[in-house]
Amino acid sequence: MMSQQVETRHSRIAATYKAREVEGAVDVYFYRPLGFRLAEFFAHLKLTPAGVSLLAGVCGVMAGHLYFYRNLGINIAGMVLHVCANALDNADGQLARLTHQESRKGRIIDSVADHLVFASVYIHLTLRCAFAGASPAIWLLALGAAISHALQGAAADYYRTAFLYFTGGARNGIDSSSALRSDYRKLSWGQRPWDKLLLALYLNFTLQQEMLALRLKKLGETANTVFHGQIPG
């Protein structure tokens, strides 16, 4: 009886994965189980996935700030907050899949929150080094690291999304810059400024992804044309 309950719970957690193939060991054995418990809790509170993404962003930005101080206790507190931010970053997607609230807007808010967290970490660590007497060149090093991090993250996200799409694990297709640009032009700054700003950020992010993987972009466009967005199983 106990084994059946454990198996059922594992199945419920697995149902909130994007796909088992793209989940790392730390995710499977730590962040996903923790994220699932958080997702259930937030579902009970009727909190939206976007709200969880914003909470993750706040925790991550605060963690970055705590890395600025040359105090081990404060730095450890920052690490704990950073782990909390990562757990919440898992929980928002799991909540979306658990409650069937997946949306492009939620994905954009999640991406913006992630970028704010990484920006906070890089800026505060660089300021820490600068105040400790490091060469001004530390800013160039930090900028290079941040750009590299951003590009690698964008490429990884694009390939992961494509994998999920072509293997049938994704509920949505691959967003194209042309389609996003069309949607962007339909929005008005006067009537929906927040939505237009988010879409502008997402359009820029998608353009970066397409430039990093031109052949994958072409493959996605061809698949959409041939299969009309429905990849056969």
N, C-alpha and C positions, 0 to 999 in steps of 0.2 A: 504493500500500500504506500509506504513511504517512498519507495523507488519510483512508483508511478507519479506521485506528486512532484518529485524532483524532476522527473523527465518532462512532465507537463509544463513546469515552470521554465525549464531550459528551452522548450519548444516555443513558449510565449516570448521569451527574450530573443530567441533566434528570429522570430517573426518581425522584430523591430530592427534587424540588421538591414543594411543596404543590400549586402550579399555576403555570404560567409567567405568567399574568395578574396574579398578586399578588406577583410578585417584582420588586423594584426593581433599577435598573441596578447599584448597588454590590453588591447581593446576587448578581446573575447573574454579574458579571465578577470579583468578589473573594471574597466570603464563601462562596458556594456551592461554587466549585471548591476553596477551602481547606477548607471544612467537609467536603467529600466525601473528601478525602485523610485528614483526621482521622478521619472515620467508618470508613473502611477500616482505618486503624491500630487504632482502638478495637475494631473487630469482630475483628481478628486477636488482640487481647488478651482478647477475650470480656468486655469491659466493657459494662455495661448503659447504655442511654440515660439512666436516672435518675442513674447515677454520673457521666456526662458533664455533666448539668445541675448537679449539686452542685459539680463542679470549676469550671464556668463561674461559679457563684455565688461561690465562694471567690476566684477571680481578680477578679471585679467588685467585691466588697466590699473587697478589698485595694487595688484601683485607687482607689476612693472615699477610702480612708484616706490614700493618697499625695497626693491633691489638697489635703489640709489644710495641708501644709507650704509655706511661702513660699520655695521653692527650685526653680528651673527644671528642674534635672536630675531631682529627685525627681518633679516634676509630669510630665515626659516619660515617666519610668518608669511612672507611673500611667496615662498615655495608652496606652502599649504593652500594659499589663495589661488595660486596658479593651477594646482591639482583640482581644486573646486571648480575653477573656470573650465578646465578640460572636461570634467565630469558633466557640468551643465551644458557644455558644447555638444556632448554626446546625447544628453537627455533631450535637447530641443528637437533633434531629428527623430529620436525614438518616440517622443510625445506626438510629433506630427504623424508618424506612421501608425502609432497606436490608436489615435483618434481620427485618422483619415483627414488631417488638416494640411497636407502637403501643398505648398504653393510656391510660385516663383518669388513672390514678395517675401515670404519667409526665408527662402534660400538667400535672397539678396541681403536681408537684415543680418542673417547669420554670417555671411561673408564680410559685411562691413564691420561687425563686432570683432571678428577674427583679426582683421587688419588693424583695428584700433588697439587690440591687445598686443600684437607684435610691434606696432609703432611705439607703444608705451615702454615695452621691454627694451627695445633698441635705444630709444632716446634717454631713458633713465640710466641704463648701463654706460652709455657714452658720456653722459653728464658726470657720472660717478668717476670715470677715468679722467675726464677733463679737470675736475676739481681736485683730483689727487696729483695733478701735475703732468699728466700725459701730454704728448706732443699734439698740436692742433690736427695733425694728420689722422688722429683717431676718428675724426668726423668723416674723413674720406673712407676709412676702413669700415666704419659703421654703415655708411651709405651704400658701399659696395656689397656688404653682407646683407643689408635689408633688401636691396634690389634682387640679389641672387635668391634670397629666401622667397620673395614675392613671386618671382618667375618660376621657381621650382614648384611652389605651391599651386600656382595657376596651371602649370603643365600637368602635375599629378592629378589635380581635380578634373581636368579635361579628359585625360586618358581613363580615369576611373569612371566618369560619367559615360563615356563611350563604351567601355566594357560592359557596364550595367545595361546600357541600351541594346547592344548587340547580342547579349546573352539572355535578354528577356527579363532581367532583374529590375530594370528601371520602370517606374510608373510614368515617367515623362521622357520625352525625346531629348536630343541635343539642341540646345538653344543656338541659333545662328545670329550673327550680328545684323544681317539684313532684315530678319524678322523683328529683332529687337529695335532696330532703327525705325522701322515702320510703326511699331507700337509707340515709340518715343515721340514721334511727330504728331501722333493723335492726341497726346496729352497736352494740357494747357498749364503754364506756370501760374496763371491766375486762379484756376479752379482746383488743380490738384498738384501743388508745388512739391509736396513730400514724395508722392508717387513718381513724379517726373525726375526728381533728384535721384531717387533710388535707382530708377531705370537708367539714368545717365551713368551712374557709377557701374552698374551691371553691364551696360553696353561696352564701356571702356575695358572692363575685366574680360569680357568675352572676346573683344578684338585682340587683346593680348594673347589669349589662349589660342585663337585661330592663327595668329602669326607664329606662334611657337610650334604649331602642328598643322602645317598647310595640307599635308596629304590626308591626315585624319579629318580635317574639315571637308575636303573633297569627298572622302568616303561617306561621311555623314550626309552630305547633300545628295549624293548619288542614291544612297539607301532610302532617303526620304522621297526622292522622285520615283524610284522603282516600287517601293513597298508602301508609300503613302503614310509613313510614320508607324506602320505596323510590321515589325520584324517578325517573320515566321519562326515558330519554335522548332 
